[in-house]
Amino acid sequence: LFKVYANVYRVLAVSLGWLLSFILTRIVPLPMLAWLLAVAELPSPNVALVDKVMLYVTGPLPLVLNLYWLTLALGGLIKVLKGGLKGTRKPKQG
């Protein structure tokens, strides 16, 4: 039985490894990055108003996108774990 599903287990192990590394590198630092963005004090004489506006408009985008990608990855993982992998054959009996 293990030989038949060996590739499925490998794919699942690689997927879980990727998801774990994604969470550790992209999600864990989010609170610190959001705090740094919120308390950023830019000196007025050295930074133009346009630059400040661009920082506060586009700065949160990576944070939001990382959370969105996490929900997609977890949703796909849950779908696979609940319904199994489509297209995998069960071994023939006999």
LODREN-990430 format. One record per residue (C-alpha): chain; residue in three letters; y, x, z. Coordinates in Angstrom, 1 decimal, padded with zeros to 4 digits, always signed. Each point is the difference from the previous one (the first is absolute). Layout:
% residues N
SITE  romi  ropa       v       u       w
SITE     A   ALA       Y       X       Z
...
//
This chain:
% residues 94
SITE  romi  ropa       v       u       w
SITE     A   LEU  +000.0  +000.0  +000.0
SITE     A   PHE  +002.4  +002.8  +000.8
SITE     A   LYS  -000.5  +001.6  -003.5
SITE     A   VAL  +001.0  -003.2  -001.7
SITE     A   TYR  +003.2  -000.4  +002.0
SITE     A   ALA  +000.8  +003.8  +000.3
SITE     A   ASN  +002.9  -000.2  -002.5
SITE     A   VAL  +001.4  -003.1  +001.7
SITE     A   TYR  +000.0  +001.8  +003.4
SITE     A   ARG  +001.7  +003.1  -001.6
SITE     A   VAL  +002.7  -002.1  -001.6
SITE     A   LEU  +000.6  -001.8  +003.3
SITE     A   ALA  +000.1  +003.3  +001.9
SITE     A   VAL  +002.6  +001.4  -002.4
SITE     A   SER  +002.0  -003.2  +000.1
SITE     A   LEU  +000.1  +000.0  +003.8
SITE     A   GLY  +000.9  +003.7  +000.1
SITE     A   TRP  +002.9  -000.7  -002.5
SITE     A   LEU  +001.2  -002.9  +002.1
SITE     A   LEU  -000.1  +002.0  +003.2
SITE     A   SER  +002.0  +002.8  -001.6
SITE     A   PHE  +002.5  -002.5  -001.4
SITE     A   ILE  +000.5  -001.5  +003.4
SITE     A   LEU  +000.4  +003.3  +001.7
SITE     A   THR  +002.4  +001.5  -002.5
SITE     A   ARG  +002.0  -003.1  -001.0
SITE     A   ILE  -000.2  -002.7  +002.7
SITE     A   VAL  +000.0  +002.0  +003.2
SITE     A   PRO  +003.4  +001.7  -000.6
SITE     A   LEU  +001.7  -003.3  -001.0
SITE     A   PRO  +001.5  -000.9  +003.4
SITE     A   MET  +001.5  +003.5  +000.3
SITE     A   LEU  +001.4  -000.1  -003.5
SITE     A   ALA  +001.4  -003.5  +000.5
SITE     A   TRP  +001.7  +001.1  +003.3
SITE     A   LEU  +001.5  +003.1  -001.7
SITE     A   LEU  +001.3  -002.2  -002.8
SITE     A   ALA  +001.5  -002.5  +002.5
SITE     A   VAL  +001.8  +002.7  +002.1
SITE     A   ALA  +001.2  +002.1  -002.9
SITE     A   GLU  +003.6  +000.9  +000.6
SITE     A   LEU  +001.5  +001.4  -003.1
SITE     A   PRO  +003.3  +001.9  +000.4
SITE     A   SER  +002.7  -001.9  -001.9
SITE     A   PRO  +002.0  +002.8  -001.5
SITE     A   ASN  -003.1  +001.7  -001.5
SITE     A   VAL  -001.9  -003.0  -001.3
SITE     A   ALA  +001.4  -002.5  -002.5
SITE     A   LEU  -000.2  -003.7  +000.7
SITE     A   VAL  -002.1  -000.5  -003.1
SITE     A   ASP  -002.6  +002.4  +001.4
SITE     A   LYS  -000.1  -001.8  +003.3
SITE     A   VAL  -000.5  -003.3  -001.7
SITE     A   MET  -002.8  +001.4  -002.2
SITE     A   LEU  -001.7  +001.4  +003.1
SITE     A   TYR  +000.0  -003.3  +001.8
SITE     A   VAL  -001.0  -002.0  -003.1
SITE     A   THR  -002.8  +002.3  -001.3
SITE     A   GLY  -001.0  +001.7  +003.2
SITE     A   PRO  -002.3  -002.8  +001.2
SITE     A   LEU  -001.8  -000.3  -003.3
SITE     A   PRO  -002.7  +002.6  +000.7
SITE     A   LEU  -000.7  -001.5  +003.4
SITE     A   VAL  -000.4  -003.5  -001.5
SITE     A   LEU  -002.1  +001.2  -002.9
SITE     A   ASN  -002.4  +002.0  +002.3
SITE     A   LEU  -000.6  -003.2  +002.1
SITE     A   TYR  -000.5  -002.0  -003.1
SITE     A   TRP  -002.6  +002.5  -001.4
SITE     A   LEU  -001.7  +000.0  +003.4
SITE     A   THR  -000.4  -003.8  -000.1
SITE     A   LEU  -001.5  +000.3  -003.6
SITE     A   ALA  -002.4  +002.7  +001.1
SITE     A   LEU  -001.2  -001.9  +003.1
SITE     A   GLY  -000.2  -003.2  -001.9
SITE     A   GLY  -002.3  +001.6  -002.6
SITE     A   LEU  -002.1  +001.7  +002.6
SITE     A   ILE  -000.4  -003.3  +001.9
SITE     A   LYS  -000.9  -001.8  -003.3
SITE     A   VAL  -002.7  +002.6  -000.8
SITE     A   LEU  -001.4  -000.1  +003.5
SITE     A   LYS  -000.2  -003.8  +000.1
SITE     A   GLY  -001.3  -000.6  -003.5
SITE     A   GLY  -001.8  +003.3  -000.8
SITE     A   LEU  +000.6  +001.9  -003.2
SITE     A   LYS  -000.1  -002.0  -003.2
SITE     A   GLY  -002.3  +001.3  -002.6
SITE     A   THR  -002.5  +001.8  +002.3
SITE     A   ARG  -003.5  -001.0  -000.6
SITE     A   LYS  -002.5  -000.7  +002.7
SITE     A   PRO  -003.3  +001.9  -000.3
SITE     A   LYS  -002.9  -001.9  -001.7
SITE     A   GLN  -002.9  -000.9  +002.2
SITE     A   GLY  -003.3  +001.2  -001.4
//
